[in-house]
């Protein structure tokens, strides 16, 4: 039996026990996991240093290094996210609806775990913790398959939280990590329909496309983020500039960072010179259309590829549009249905933008960076779904459940 198949068999067995675990047991385990993360942070940081040194040798730089890097503060934040989960309602067993038929049958629609969730992800060790915490709270066993770049960090994190969880009463094998980072291990996981109920890929466009196209296990497609900030004709420019800078600069290597700025032509003269100066001061490389390039000789010409790009870096594309319709058309043509924002004081423009932009998250006078499970109050997220079935947007506890119908009778038979 291969490592991956063995993990799948054990995960299925664990999922059946975990589905019956009480809220108290799960919450106690989450608390123990959170404490273990902070108490054993030196162990985690040593493993992360190993990954960072290997990445440096491999020539990795920029946003990927930021995603890979763990610090005491980031470990504390992961632990805090687990503790937030403790305070959230356990979704399992929630009655979504109930009714009684004329023949006396009582029907209840009740939340249940999905079962076994596989997560395939790239160089983001925090996913190991976020995914494990959400799966435990929602009664699911999880199989984690990270990248070679973060393998030492992921192994340390998975070992620490699994040991803490089992000591606190969780079934063994609730949280498992596939140590083999070769492509074949991912392909095997993608085909284990008997043991895995759903796969969630988290990473770049190539990873997500590969999982969607090659998996026979059902997939929830997550978040390539070609996100937009649109500054409308009636935008408050004192709001617009900090929103734009936060969306682009605060953490450029994440999927909810802005990649394209759209500016209504009526606001361009007042806004673009200030925005260009501030963006340049923040180290952002700008690529613009002909209208935008009139404002600075340092702006590179934008190509068609730039409108599609998810840079995950300090690079921003800028286009001037002649109307709200032009902005909406651009977002729907080039966006990835992730997160897009409008800055405006015009209520009707805001309503049209939110109604007509086909994205999972649409912001009005707020940064795209708020598209996040933690910011939404979910405790953490297992990813941001760009699709419309079964989940959309940041996926928290409810999105990691299904439901079953419980039918209670008193001897009824169908005529």
C-alpha positions in Angstrom: 0.0 0.0 0.0 1.4 3.4 -1.0 1.9 6.2 1.5 -0.9 8.2 -0.1 -3.4 5.2 -0.1 -2.5 4.3 3.5 -3.2 7.9 4.5 -6.5 7.8 2.7 -7.7 4.6 4.4 -6.8 5.9 7.8 -8.4 9.3 7.1 -11.7 7.6 6.2 -11.7 5.6 9.4 -10.9 8.8 11.4 -13.6 10.7 9.7 -16.3 8.3 10.8 -15.3 8.7 14.5 -14.7 12.5 14.2 -18.2 13.0 12.7 -19.6 11.8 16.1 -17.3 13.8 18.2 -18.9 16.3 20.5 -18.4 20.1 20.3 -16.6 20.0 23.7 -14.1 17.4 22.5 -13.4 19.4 19.3 -13.1 22.7 21.1 -10.8 21.2 23.7 -8.6 19.8 20.9 -8.4 23.2 19.1 -7.3 24.9 22.3 -4.6 22.3 22.8 -3.5 22.7 19.2 -3.3 26.5 19.6 -1.3 26.2 22.8 1.1 23.7 21.2 1.8 26.0 18.3 3.0 28.8 20.6 4.8 26.5 23.1 6.7 24.8 20.3 7.3 27.8 18.1 11.1 27.4 18.2 10.7 24.0 16.6 8.5 25.5 13.9 10.8 28.4 13.2 13.8 26.1 13.0 12.0 24.0 10.3 10.9 27.2 8.5 14.6 28.4 8.5 15.5 25.2 6.7 12.8 25.8 4.0 13.9 29.4 3.6 17.6 28.5 3.2 16.6 25.9 0.5 14.4 28.4 -1.2 17.2 31.0 -1.3 19.5 28.4 -2.8 16.9 27.7 -5.4 16.7 31.4 -6.3 13.2 32.0 -4.9 12.5 35.6 -4.0 9.8 38.3 -3.6 6.2 37.4 -2.8 6.9 33.6 -2.6 9.4 34.2 0.2 6.9 36.3 2.0 4.3 33.5 1.8 6.8 30.9 3.0 8.2 32.9 5.9 7.0 32.3 9.4 7.7 34.6 12.3 6.7 34.4 16.0 3.9 36.9 15.2 2.6 34.8 12.4 2.6 31.7 14.5 0.8 33.6 17.3 -1.8 34.7 14.6 -2.3 31.1 13.5 -2.9 30.0 17.1 -5.3 32.9 17.6 -7.2 31.8 14.6 -7.7 28.4 16.1 -8.9 30.0 19.3 -11.4 32.1 17.4 -12.9 28.8 16.0 -13.6 27.6 19.6 -15.9 30.6 20.0 -17.9 29.9 16.9 -21.0 27.7 16.8 -20.4 24.1 15.8 -22.2 23.7 12.5 -22.6 19.9 12.8 -26.1 18.9 13.8 -27.6 22.2 13.0 -31.2 21.8 11.7 -31.5 23.8 8.5 -35.2 23.1 8.0 -37.9 20.8 9.4 -41.4 20.0 8.5 -44.1 17.3 9.0 -46.0 15.8 6.1 -49.7 15.1 6.0 -49.0 11.4 6.6 -47.2 12.2 9.8 -43.6 11.8 8.7 -41.2 14.3 10.3 -38.4 15.5 8.0 -35.3 17.4 9.2 -32.5 18.8 7.0 -29.4 18.5 9.2 -25.8 19.7 8.7 -23.2 16.9 8.5 -19.4 16.9 7.8 -18.2 16.4 4.2 -16.0 13.5 5.5 -12.4 13.5 4.2 -11.1 16.8 2.7 -7.9 16.9 0.8 -6.0 20.1 0.4 -3.3 20.6 -2.2 -1.4 23.8 -1.7 1.9 25.6 -2.4 4.4 27.5 -0.3 2.1 28.7 2.5 2.6 26.9 5.8 -0.2 28.8 7.4 -2.6 26.7 5.2 -1.6 23.7 7.2 -2.9 25.2 10.4 -5.9 27.0 9.0 -7.1 23.9 7.1 -6.6 21.6 10.1 -8.5 23.9 12.5 -11.4 24.3 10.2 -11.6 20.6 9.4 -11.5 19.7 13.1 -14.3 22.1 14.0 -16.5 21.0 11.2 -16.0 17.3 11.9 -13.8 16.4 8.9 -10.6 14.5 8.6 -8.0 16.2 6.4 -5.2 15.1 4.2 -2.7 17.9 3.6 -0.4 17.9 0.6 1.9 20.9 0.5 4.8 21.8 -1.8 8.5 20.8 -1.6 9.3 24.4 -0.8 7.6 24.3 2.6 7.9 20.6 3.5 10.0 21.1 6.6 7.6 23.7 8.0 4.5 21.7 7.1 5.9 18.5 8.7 6.6 20.3 11.9 3.2 22.1 12.0 1.3 18.9 11.1 3.1 16.8 13.7 2.6 19.4 16.4 -1.1 19.9 15.9 -1.8 16.2 15.3 -0.1 15.2 18.5 -1.9 17.9 20.5 -5.2 16.9 19.0 -4.9 13.2 19.7 -3.7 13.9 23.3 -6.9 16.1 23.7 -9.2 13.3 22.5 -9.4 13.5 18.7 -9.2 10.2 16.7 -5.8 9.3 15.4 -5.2 10.4 11.8 -7.6 13.3 12.0 -4.8 15.5 10.5 -2.3 13.9 8.1 0.4 15.3 5.9 1.6 13.6 2.7 5.4 13.9 3.0 6.1 12.9 -0.6 6.1 16.1 -2.6 6.6 14.5 -6.0 3.9 15.1 -8.6 2.8 11.4 -8.5 1.6 11.8 -4.9 -0.6 14.6 -5.8 -2.0 12.7 -8.8 -2.7 9.7 -6.6 -4.6 11.9 -4.1 -6.6 13.4 -7.0 -7.9 9.9 -7.9 -8.8 8.5 -4.5 -12.5 8.8 -4.8 -13.1 5.9 -2.4 -11.3 7.7 0.4 -11.5 11.4 -0.3 -14.8 13.3 -0.5 -13.5 16.7 -1.9 -10.3 18.3 -2.9 -9.5 22.0 -2.4 -6.5 23.4 -4.3 -4.8 26.5 -3.0 -2.1 28.1 -5.1 -1.4 29.6 -8.4 -3.3 29.3 -11.7 -1.3 26.3 -12.9 -1.9 24.3 -9.7 -5.6 25.0 -9.7 -6.0 24.2 -13.3 -4.1 20.9 -13.0 -6.3 19.8 -10.0 -9.5 20.8 -11.8 -8.6 19.0 -15.0 -6.9 15.9 -13.6 -8.9 15.1 -10.5 -11.6 12.4 -10.4 -12.4 13.5 -6.8 -14.9 16.5 -6.7 -13.0 19.8 -6.5 -13.9 23.2 -5.0 -12.0 25.6 -7.2 -10.2 28.4 -5.4 -8.9 31.7 -5.8 -6.7 33.0 -8.6 -7.2 36.7 -7.9 -7.0 39.2 -10.7 -8.6 41.8 -8.4 -9.6 45.4 -9.4 -10.1 48.7 -7.6 -12.3 51.1 -9.6 -12.3 54.8 -8.8 -15.6 56.2 -9.9 -16.4 59.7 -11.2 -17.9 60.5 -7.8 -15.3 58.9 -5.7 -14.1 60.5 -2.5 -10.4 60.7 -3.4 -9.4 61.0 0.3 -10.9 57.5 0.7 -9.7 56.2 -2.7 -5.9 56.6 -2.2 -5.6 54.7 1.1 -7.9 52.0 -0.2 -5.8 51.6 -3.3 -2.5 51.6 -1.4 -3.8 49.0 1.1 -5.2 46.8 -1.7 -1.9 46.8 -3.6 0.9 47.3 -1.1 -0.1 45.9 2.3 0.6 42.3 1.2 1.0 42.1 -2.6 1.7 38.3 -2.7 -1.8 37.2 -1.7 -4.8 36.4 -3.9 -7.0 39.4 -2.6 -4.4 42.0 -3.4 -5.3 44.4 -6.2 -3.7 43.8 -9.6 -5.5 46.4 -11.7 -6.6 50.0 -11.1 -9.5 51.4 -13.2 -10.1 55.1 -13.0 -13.1 57.0 -14.5 -11.9 59.6 -17.0 -13.7 62.3 -15.0 -11.6 61.5 -11.9 -8.3 60.9 -13.7 -6.8 64.4 -13.6 -7.5 64.8 -9.9 -6.6 61.2 -8.8 -3.9 59.7 -11.0 -1.0 62.1 -10.3 -1.4 61.5 -6.6 -1.9 57.8 -7.0 1.1 57.4 -9.3 3.3 59.4 -6.9 2.2 57.3 -3.9 2.5 54.0 -5.7 6.0 54.8 -7.0 7.0 55.8 -3.4 5.8 52.4 -2.3 8.0 50.7 -4.9 5.2 49.7 -7.2 6.0 49.2 -10.9 3.2 50.6 -13.1 1.9 49.5 -16.4 -0.7 51.6 -18.1 -2.8 52.3 -21.2 -2.0 55.3 -23.4 -4.2 57.6 -21.4 -2.5 56.7 -18.1 1.0 57.0 -19.5 0.4 60.7 -20.2 0.7 61.3 -16.4 4.2 59.8 -16.1 7.1 58.8 -18.3 7.9 56.0 -15.8 4.8 54.0 -16.6 5.4 51.0 -18.9 3.0 50.3 -21.7 0.4 47.7 -20.7 -0.2 44.7 -22.9 -3.2 42.5 -23.2 -1.5 40.1 -20.8 -1.3 42.7 -18.1 -5.1 43.0 -17.9 -5.3 39.3 -17.2 -2.3 39.2 -14.8 -2.2 38.1 -11.2 1.2 39.6 -10.4 1.4 38.7 -6.7 4.1 41.3 -6.6 4.6 45.1 -6.5 3.2 45.6 -10.0 0.0 47.3 -10.9 -1.9 47.7 -14.3 -3.8 51.0 -14.7 -6.6 51.8 -17.2 -8.8 54.9 -17.7 -12.4 54.0 -18.5 -15.0 56.3 -19.9 -17.9 55.1 -17.8 -19.2 52.9 -15.1 -20.2 50.5 -17.9 -16.7 50.4 -19.1 -15.4 49.5 -15.6 -18.0 46.7 -15.2 -17.2 45.4 -18.7 -13.5 45.3 -18.0 -13.9 43.6 -14.6 -16.2 40.9 -16.0 -13.9 40.3 -19.0 -10.5 40.2 -17.3 -11.3 39.4 -13.7 -11.3 36.0 -12.1 -14.5 36.4 -10.2 -12.6 36.7 -6.9 -12.8 40.2 -5.4 -13.4 43.7 -6.9 -13.9 47.1 -5.4 -15.6 50.3 -6.3 -14.8 53.7 -4.6 -17.8 56.0 -5.0 -20.2 58.3 -3.2 -22.8 57.6 -5.9 -25.3 55.1 -4.4 -26.8 54.1 -7.8 -23.3 53.5 -9.2 -22.4 51.3 -6.2 -25.6 49.3 -6.5 -25.0 48.7 -10.2 -21.4 47.7 -9.6 -22.3 45.2 -6.9 -25.2 43.8 -9.0 -23.4 43.5 -12.3 -19.9 42.5 -11.3 -19.8 38.7 -11.3 -17.4 38.1 -8.4 -17.5 36.2 -5.2 -16.7 39.4 -3.2 -17.6 42.9 -4.2 -16.4 45.8 -2.1 -17.8 49.3 -1.8 -15.4 51.9 -0.4 -13.2 49.2 1.1 -10.0 47.5 0.3 -10.0 44.1 -1.5 -7.8 42.8 1.3 -10.9 42.3 3.4 -11.9 39.3 1.3 -10.7 36.9 3.9 -12.3 34.3 6.2 -10.6 35.7 9.3 -11.7 39.3 8.4 -15.3 38.0 7.7 -15.4 36.5 11.2 -15.0 32.9 10.1 -12.0 32.4 12.3 -10.0 31.3 9.3 -10.6 30.1 5.8 -9.7 27.0 3.8 -9.7 29.1 0.6 -11.7 31.5 -1.4 -13.9 29.9 -4.0 -14.3 31.6 -7.4 -17.0 29.1 -8.5 -20.7 29.0 -7.7 -21.2 25.4 -6.7 -21.0 24.3 -3.7 -19.4 27.3 -2.1 -18.4 30.8 -3.1 -16.1 33.4 -1.6 -14.1 32.8 1.7 -14.9 29.2 2.9 -15.4 28.8 6.6 -17.1 26.2 8.7 -20.5 26.1 6.9 -18.8 25.6 3.5 -17.1 22.4 4.8 -20.4 20.7 5.5 -23.1 19.0 3.6 -26.5 17.9 4.9 -28.6 14.8 5.2 -32.4 14.4 5.6 -33.6 12.6 8.7 -37.0 11.1 8.3 -38.9 9.9 11.4 -42.0 7.9 11.2 -44.4 5.6 13.1 -44.8 2.7 10.7 -45.8 4.6 7.6 -45.5 2.8 4.3 -45.8 4.3 0.8 -49.0 3.5 -1.1 
